Amino acid sequence: MTSDIVVIGGGTAGARLARQLGTGARVTVIGEEEHAPYNRVLLAEVLAGRYGPEVIALPEVPVRRGVRATSIDRERRLVHCADGTEVGYDRLVLATGSNPVLPPLRGIGPGLPEGVHPFRTMDDCEALSRAVRPGTRAVVVGGGLLGVSAARALAERGAKVVLAQQGEHLMERQLDVSASTLLRSHLEAMGVEVHTECRVRGLRTDADEAVSAVVLADGFTLDAELVVLACGVRPRVGLAADAGLTVRRGIVVDDELRTSDPYIHAIGDCAEHNGVVHGLAGPALEQADVLASVLRSGATARYTGTRALTRLTLASATSPLDLAAFGDPTPRPGDDVVQLADATRGAYRKVVVRGDRLVGGVLLGDLASVGALARAWEGDEALPDSVPLLHLLTNDGGL
């Protein structure tokens, strides 16, 4: 086992790595947030008021909380921190995650106006929870996975929510048009007003410098007491870039999750492997597990990539939402497509098959078959010739 391992980042990837290395390793985790590590995927459940922050806490690992790493001295193998301390390492792991993208809107300067929030951290979640009240006029900018989750959570808290999506339909990266239409109907049934092909130009503030409206490109304004910016995330690569490591979109790593410095690794949202930055919890956990094996056993393990399935489950007594998507749901000429839709129940299932392989799929409202489909997709398995394609959408996936 490598002797002194320092992990910068106490999120999903960093905490998982520390747990996998176990108590026998000398591991120091430096976490910028004051909170103990938590499951970021479930922040919307906290915002909706169904879970307390303690419910989504990850299994405890020792973390130096509230400490920001400011620079890396690669020659002396030291991490310099904002509190004036230095931490030496034999191996350094960057698990710095990602930052929310703040769009270049009029009205956003060096800081955000009062009432304008990203939705990425527990602090963001707690600030939104304090601000929202029944009847609060809230605008969510961005109709991806994060924006949909935030809009739904705010609506459950009684806010009057408008969701502004620049693209043609919601969750464009994961859903096809039919599934997105059902998702839109689901949100509208909760009272969320959805605008697609809607570009936001800026924010308007009142005399107290608090947000009062969102201004659209066509000049129309949406009154707002609360604005959530859910415009995507960007890998946090500043430390790596300043240290002279190879950085493209993310911190470039090889199959051992090693950067251009052999003593420094990167995992999770900040890492770029074979040109891919996953930005999802599943790949982050897999990378942490592989790196734990590398550090324990001297590089016998390899990371070859993750075929990730996007899963969104939002519980509700009156309007539950289950959604899963994988691969590319848009077929090419010659692909086989199987789909079932039940508008009454708000359920939709679709898979795309190319040759003998699943290449994409969407399930919304009824995920009974997701387990079998996920296994076939993640394992890149050939589909049995004996299974009719329609059976892929049965409860056991026909597999």
Secondary structure, DSSP 8 states (H G I E B T S, - for coil): --SEEEEE--SHHHHHHHHHH-TTSEEEEEESSSS--B-GGGHHHHHTTSS-GGGGB-S----EET--EEEEETTTTEEEETTS-EEE-SEEEE---EEE-----BT--SS--BTEEE-SSHHHHHHHHHH--TT-EEEEE--SHHHHHHHHHHHHTT-EEEEE-SSSSTTTTT--HHHHHHHHHHHHHTT-EEE-S--EEEEEE-TTSBEEEEEETTS-EEE-SEEEE---EEE--HHHHHTT--BSSSEEE-TT-B-SSTTEEE-GGGEEETTB---SHHHHHHHHHHHHHHHHHTS---------EEEEEE--SS--EEEEEEE--S--TT-EEEEEEETTTTEEEEEEEETTEEEEEEEES--TTHHHHHHHHHTT----TTS-GGGGGSTTTT-
